[in-house]
Amino acid sequence: MTKNPHTFLDRRDFFRNSAAVCMAGFIPGLSNLEFVGYDANTKKRLVILFSPNGMVRDGFWPETEGPDFELTPVLKPLESLRDQTLIVHGICNKIRGDGDNHMRGMSCLLTANELFPGNIQGGSDTPAGWAKGISIDQEIKTFLQSNSATRTRFGTLEFGVQVPDDANPWTRMVYAGPNQPIAPISDPYRMFSKMYGEIEERENLLSVLDLVKQDLLRVRDRIDSKDQWLIDSHGQYVQQMKTDLTQSNRDDFAVEPIRLPTNVANENDKMPELAKMQMDLMVNGFVNDLNRISTLQFTRSVGNARMRWLDVNEGHHSLSHNSDEHKQSQEKLTRINTWYCEQVAYLAKKLRETKEPGTNQSMLDNTLIIWTNELGHGNSHTLNNLPMVMVGGGFGFEMGRFAKVKKVSTDRLWLAISHAMGHRIESFGKPNLSQGGPLRL
């Protein structure tokens, strides 16, 4: 069972027993609780959401280009977001070299660069190591963090849902640089602690101070009346600490940190609850301007989640290897991918329903969500025609349509995203694959 981060009985006992130390030394350190304040200027945010094992051919891609595209079964959850949705066909991962397509599909997806030679053997082809370059989210983060007007507390936050702890090219898509994979945080309670750890400590100390006050009151009645003023003095000091803690940094956040449901186990069958918790945390962090960029990784390349809540008992990766003629498998894969689309829709609607603090704008107006995959299709392991669904606004792309491009490299798409965020680099990933410049959408 996962420990609830809001329950700290062991730490409460420690602080309670050390109350004198806390009273003597904590107040001068209140500045350690400070966060970056909210900037009322318009912001641009980017979310990259990953789901694995390719996409079904029938039931995902619309047939009609342009604004009159039909919402296919997989895309139906985006019905109310149609005008802010752009589906792009023809984006290809053109990276070759070491590793198999699942490895290159994952670790080269956002880096648009090759894998180093290594000793990790895939299902076929040569063994490989980590990616040779930075991922686009971290590239843009570095740019934003270099400017005080766009700098935030974290820059990026990497969320995960059921991402395994083992580190290899199948499990990592975010890279701080060559040979520098960044692991997503799959436990929402750990992510909360990263985002709001100082707040947790403050709330924990407040509860400890309540216990100290109660102890002082009990002791007061047991001592001589002429010495009770000492207890009263300590009580006033404890109350002042509580007041200072309660008031400190309250104005630094647009909204309070959310409260997560308690004791949700980090396990396969809890994926729906875990996904919602992570997305709620993500939006909460955006409102408080902790970061401008987030990634959300569901499982991993070759992820074999069993989605029993969809009445699918087989592993996702195992199903993705079955023939397109196997109708039962295709129907289940359609259900799985529709569920992933529902997660995209949930996040987009949550952002749409959330106001930019200090404005009348929706947060979705200034956020672009990109839903993608490491493969174009599961059983063929193709890196062509990667599913690319963009939802939101604020980037200048023409939304509300289905667009086809001709085998354009991911390098050029990420270049366009970078330019839209104000980072006007000339190339990204492998320079030869950036030829043609940013993709125009």
C-alpha positions in Angstrom: 0.0 0.0 0.0 1.3 3.4 -0.9 2.0 5.8 1.9 -0.1 8.9 2.0 2.3 11.9 2.0 -0.1 13.9 4.2 0.3 11.4 7.1 3.5 11.9 8.9 3.0 10.3 12.3 6.6 9.2 12.6 7.9 12.6 11.6 5.3 14.4 13.8 6.7 12.5 16.8 10.2 13.5 15.9 9.3 17.2 15.6 7.2 17.1 18.7 10.1 15.7 20.7 12.3 18.4 19.2 9.9 21.3 19.8 12.5 23.4 21.6 14.9 23.1 18.6 12.1 24.0 16.2 11.1 27.1 18.2 14.7 28.2 18.4 15.7 27.7 14.9 12.8 27.5 12.4 11.4 31.0 12.3 14.6 32.5 10.9 14.5 30.0 8.1 11.1 30.8 6.8 12.6 32.2 3.6 13.4 28.6 2.6 9.6 28.1 2.0 9.5 30.8 -0.6 8.3 29.9 -4.2 8.5 31.7 -7.4 5.5 34.1 -7.5 2.9 34.2 -10.2 3.6 36.2 -13.3 0.4 37.7 -14.7 1.9 37.9 -18.3 0.6 35.6 -20.9 2.4 32.2 -20.8 2.9 29.4 -23.3 2.9 25.9 -22.0 3.7 22.6 -23.6 2.6 19.1 -22.6 3.8 16.0 -24.4 1.7 12.9 -23.6 3.0 9.5 -24.6 1.2 6.2 -25.0 2.9 3.0 -26.4 2.8 0.2 -29.0 1.6 2.0 -32.1 -1.9 3.0 -33.3 -4.7 1.0 -34.9 -4.9 1.8 -38.6 -8.7 1.6 -38.8 -10.5 3.7 -36.3 -7.9 6.4 -35.7 -7.0 8.3 -38.9 -9.8 10.5 -40.4 -10.4 10.1 -44.2 -11.3 13.7 -44.9 -8.6 16.4 -44.8 -9.2 19.9 -43.6 -11.8 21.3 -41.1 -14.5 18.8 -42.2 -12.7 15.8 -40.8 -14.7 13.1 -39.1 -14.0 12.1 -35.5 -13.1 8.5 -35.8 -14.0 6.0 -32.9 -10.6 6.6 -31.2 -10.9 10.4 -31.4 -14.5 10.6 -30.3 -13.5 11.8 -26.8 -12.3 15.0 -28.4 -15.7 15.9 -29.8 -16.2 19.0 -27.6 -12.6 20.0 -28.3 -12.8 19.7 -32.1 -12.1 23.3 -32.9 -8.9 23.2 -30.8 -7.7 19.8 -32.2 -5.2 19.3 -35.0 -4.4 15.7 -36.2 -1.3 15.4 -38.4 -0.5 12.4 -40.6 2.9 11.9 -42.1 5.3 12.7 -39.3 8.1 10.1 -39.3 10.9 9.2 -37.0 13.7 8.9 -39.6 16.4 8.0 -37.1 18.2 4.8 -37.9 21.4 3.2 -36.5 21.8 1.1 -33.4 18.9 -0.5 -31.5 15.5 -1.8 -32.6 12.5 0.2 -33.6 11.0 0.1 -30.1 14.2 1.5 -28.7 14.7 4.2 -31.4 10.9 4.9 -31.3 11.2 5.7 -27.6 14.6 7.3 -26.9 14.8 9.0 -30.3 11.2 10.3 -30.3 11.8 13.6 -28.6 15.6 13.8 -29.1 15.4 13.3 -32.9 18.9 11.9 -32.6 20.6 8.5 -32.8 21.4 6.0 -30.0 24.9 5.6 -28.8 26.4 2.1 -29.3 25.8 0.1 -26.2 25.2 -3.3 -24.7 21.4 -3.3 -24.4 20.1 -5.9 -26.8 16.6 -5.4 -28.2 14.4 -7.9 -30.0 16.3 -7.5 -33.2 19.1 -5.5 -34.8 22.1 -4.3 -32.9 22.4 -3.5 -29.2 22.4 0.1 -28.2 22.7 2.6 -25.4 21.2 6.0 -24.6 20.3 8.8 -27.0 22.9 11.1 -28.4 21.1 14.4 -27.8 18.8 16.5 -25.7 15.0 16.1 -25.9 12.9 18.9 -27.3 11.1 19.6 -23.9 14.5 20.0 -22.2 15.8 22.1 -25.0 12.9 24.6 -24.7 13.2 24.4 -20.9 16.8 25.5 -21.0 15.8 28.5 -23.2 12.9 29.5 -20.9 14.9 29.1 -17.7 17.7 31.4 -19.1 15.3 34.4 -19.1 14.0 35.8 -15.8 10.6 36.7 -17.5 10.0 33.0 -18.3 11.9 31.3 -15.5 9.9 29.1 -13.2 10.7 27.0 -10.1 11.2 23.7 -12.0 11.1 24.5 -15.7 9.8 21.1 -16.5 8.1 18.3 -14.6 8.2 14.7 -15.9 5.1 12.7 -14.9 4.6 9.0 -15.4 1.9 6.4 -15.0 3.1 2.9 -14.4 6.6 3.5 -15.8 8.9 0.7 -14.5 12.0 1.6 -12.4 14.4 -0.2 -14.7 16.3 2.2 -16.9 16.9 1.5 -20.5 16.1 3.0 -24.0 12.6 1.5 -23.8 11.6 3.3 -20.7 13.1 6.8 -21.2 12.1 9.5 -23.7 13.3 12.6 -21.9 17.0 13.5 -22.0 18.8 16.4 -20.4 21.6 15.9 -23.0 23.6 13.1 -24.6 23.7 10.0 -22.4 21.5 11.8 -19.8 18.1 10.2 -19.5 15.6 11.7 -17.1 13.3 9.3 -15.3 9.6 10.3 -15.0 8.0 10.2 -11.5 5.2 7.6 -11.5 4.1 7.9 -7.9 1.7 10.9 -7.5 2.6 11.2 -3.9 6.3 11.6 -4.8 5.4 14.1 -7.4 3.4 16.1 -4.9 6.4 16.1 -2.5 8.7 17.4 -5.3 6.2 20.1 -6.2 5.1 21.2 -2.7 7.5 19.6 -0.3 8.1 22.8 1.7 4.3 23.2 2.1 4.1 19.6 3.4 6.7 20.4 6.0 4.9 23.6 7.0 1.6 21.8 7.5 3.3 19.1 9.4 5.0 21.6 11.7 1.6 23.3 12.2 0.1 20.1 13.5 3.1 19.5 15.7 2.8 23.0 17.2 -0.9 22.2 18.1 0.4 19.2 20.0 3.0 21.3 21.8 0.3 23.8 22.8 -1.8 21.0 24.3 1.2 19.7 26.2 1.9 23.1 27.6 -1.7 23.4 28.8 -1.5 20.1 30.6 1.8 21.0 32.2 0.5 24.4 33.3 -2.0 23.0 35.8 0.7 20.9 37.4 3.1 23.6 38.4 3.1 26.4 41.0 1.0 29.3 40.0 3.9 31.7 40.3 5.7 29.8 37.5 2.8 29.5 35.2 3.8 32.8 33.4 6.7 30.8 31.9 4.3 28.3 30.3 2.0 31.2 29.2 5.1 32.8 27.6 6.0 29.6 25.7 2.4 29.3 24.7 2.4 32.8 23.2 5.6 32.0 21.3 4.1 28.8 19.9 1.0 30.7 18.8 3.2 33.4 17.1 5.0 30.6 15.3 1.7 29.2 14.1 0.6 32.6 12.9 3.9 33.2 11.0 3.8 29.8 9.4 0.1 30.2 8.4 0.7 33.6 6.7 4.1 32.8 5.2 4.1 32.6 1.4 0.3 32.3 1.2 0.3 35.0 -1.5 2.9 33.2 -3.6 0.4 30.8 -5.1 -2.6 31.5 -7.3 -4.3 28.4 -5.8 -3.6 26.1 -2.9 -1.9 22.8 -3.6 -4.5 20.1 -4.3 -5.3 17.3 -1.9 -4.7 13.9 -3.4 -6.9 10.9 -2.5 -5.2 8.8 0.1 -3.6 5.3 -0.2 -3.9 4.8 -4.0 -1.5 1.9 -4.7 0.9 2.4 -7.6 -0.2 -0.7 -9.5 -1.6 -1.7 -12.9 -5.3 -1.8 -12.0 -5.1 1.7 -10.5 -4.0 3.3 -13.7 -7.2 5.3 -14.2 -6.9 6.8 -10.7 -3.2 7.4 -11.0 -3.6 9.1 -14.3 -6.2 11.5 -12.9 -4.1 12.3 -9.9 -1.1 13.1 -12.1 -3.1 15.3 -14.5 -4.7 17.1 -11.6 -1.3 17.7 -10.2 0.0 18.9 -13.5 -2.7 21.5 -13.9 -2.3 22.6 -10.3 1.4 23.2 -11.0 0.7 25.1 -14.1 -1.8 27.4 -12.3 0.9 28.1 -9.7 3.5 28.6 -12.5 5.9 26.0 -11.1 6.8 25.0 -14.6 5.8 25.7 -18.3 6.5 22.3 -19.7 5.4 18.8 -18.7 5.7 15.3 -20.1 3.3 12.6 -19.2 4.5 9.0 -20.0 2.1 6.1 -19.9 4.0 2.9 -19.2 6.8 2.4 -21.7 7.7 1.3 -25.1 6.7 -2.4 -25.2 4.4 -1.5 -22.3 2.2 -4.5 -21.5 -0.4 -3.0 -19.2 -3.5 -5.1 -18.7 -6.5 -2.8 -18.9 -9.0 -4.9 -17.0 -11.2 -1.8 -16.4 -11.8 -1.9 -20.1 -12.5 -5.7 -20.0 -9.1 -6.3 -21.7 -7.2 -9.0 -19.9 -4.4 -9.4 -22.4 -1.2 -7.2 -22.2 -1.3 -4.2 -24.5 2.0 -5.0 -26.3 1.0 -8.6 -26.8 -2.2 -7.5 -28.5 -0.4 -5.0 -30.7 1.5 -7.9 -32.3 -1.6 -9.6 -33.6 -2.6 -9.3 -37.2 -4.9 -6.5 -38.4 -7.2 -9.3 -39.6 -7.7 -10.4 -36.0 -10.8 -8.5 -35.4 -11.1 -9.2 -31.7 -7.6 -7.9 -31.1 -8.2 -4.8 -33.2 -11.4 -4.1 -31.2 -9.5 -4.3 -28.0 -6.7 -2.1 -29.3 -9.3 0.4 -30.3 -10.7 0.4 -26.8 -7.2 0.9 -25.4 -6.3 3.8 -27.6 -9.8 5.4 -27.1 -9.0 5.3 -23.3 -5.7 7.0 -23.9 -7.6 9.6 -26.0 -10.0 10.1 -23.1 -7.0 11.0 -20.9 -6.0 13.6 -23.4 -9.5 14.9 -23.4 -9.6 15.0 -19.6 -6.4 17.0 -19.4 -7.6 19.4 -22.1 -11.0 20.0 -20.5 -9.4 20.5 -17.1 -7.2 23.2 -18.6 -10.2 24.7 -20.5 -12.2 24.9 -17.3 -9.3 26.5 -15.4 -8.9 30.3 -15.7 -5.5 31.9 -16.2 -5.1 33.6 -12.8 -5.7 37.3 -13.2 -7.2 37.0 -16.7 -10.5 35.9 -18.4 -8.6 33.4 -20.5 -8.8 29.6 -20.3 -5.5 27.9 -19.5 -6.0 25.7 -22.6 -5.8 28.9 -24.8 -2.1 29.1 -23.8 -1.3 25.4 -23.7 -0.5 22.9 -26.4 -0.9 19.2 -25.7 0.8 16.8 -28.1 -0.3 13.1 -27.9 2.1 10.8 -29.6 3.5 7.2 -29.7 6.8 5.5 -30.3 5.5 3.6 -33.3 3.1 4.3 -36.2 1.6 0.8 -36.0 2.2 -2.0 -33.6 2.6 -5.2 -35.5 4.8 -3.7 -38.3 6.9 -1.7 -35.8 7.0 1.1 -38.4 8.4 4.5 -37.4 6.4 6.2 -40.2 3.1 8.1 -39.7 3.4 8.5 -36.0 0.1 9.4 -34.5 0.3 13.1 -33.7 -2.7 14.8 -32.1 -2.4 18.4 -31.0 -5.0 20.0 -28.7 -5.0 23.5 -27.4 -3.9 26.9 -28.6 -1.5 29.7 -28.1 1.0 28.5 -30.7 -0.2 30.0 -33.9 -1.0 26.6 -35.6 -4.2 26.3 -37.6 -6.3 24.1 -35.3 -9.6 22.4 -35.9 -8.5 20.2 -38.9 -6.9 17.0 -40.1 -3.6 17.7 -42.0 -1.5 15.4 -44.1 2.2 16.0 -44.7 4.6 14.0 -46.8 7.0 12.0 -44.6 8.3 14.9 -42.6 10.9 14.1 -39.9 10.1 14.6 -36.2 13.1 17.0 -36.2 11.1 19.6 -38.3 8.0 19.2 -36.1 10.0 19.8 -32.9 11.7 22.7 -34.6 8.3 24.2 -35.3 7.3 23.7 -31.6 10.5 25.3 -30.5 9.9 28.4 -32.7 6.3 28.7 -31.5 7.7 28.8 -27.9 10.0 31.7 -28.9 13.2 29.6 -29.1 14.2 30.1 -32.8 16.9 27.6 -33.2 18.1 26.7 -36.8 18.0 23.0 -36.4 17.2 20.3 -33.9 18.3 16.7 -33.6 20.3 15.5 -36.6 20.9 18.7 -38.7 20.4 16.9 -42.1 16.9 15.9 -41.0 16.0 19.5 -40.1 16.5 20.6 -43.7 13.4 22.5 -44.8 13.1 24.3 -41.5 10.2 24.3 -39.1 7.1 22.4 -40.3 4.3 24.8 -41.3 1.0 23.8 -39.8 
